[in-house]
């Protein structure tokens, strides 16, 4: 079974400086569509006025279950929700934000 964890982050760095500040994993779903819907609708204000980036990461059951699949989002202040974006360069090569 696959699990889709939602993690939000305050900052992911600028100009190739790896920096993840104040991250929070909100929870997980067993269906990608449900996790995606939560971000697109900003359910329960995941943004909290400071978490500008979000990632959905796919995990499988067990120890070190991260599959390497992730989908990135950036908060859109005008729309009031997260929209898809490319993985920020500052975190290329990094993963498993949800579980360490």
Buried (B, 14 or more C-beta within 10 A) or exposed (E): EBBBBBBBBBBBBEEEEEEBEEBBBBEBBEEBEEBBEBBBEBEEEBBEEEBBBBBBBBBEEEEEBBEEEBBBBBBBEEEEBBEEBEBBBBBEEEBBBBBE
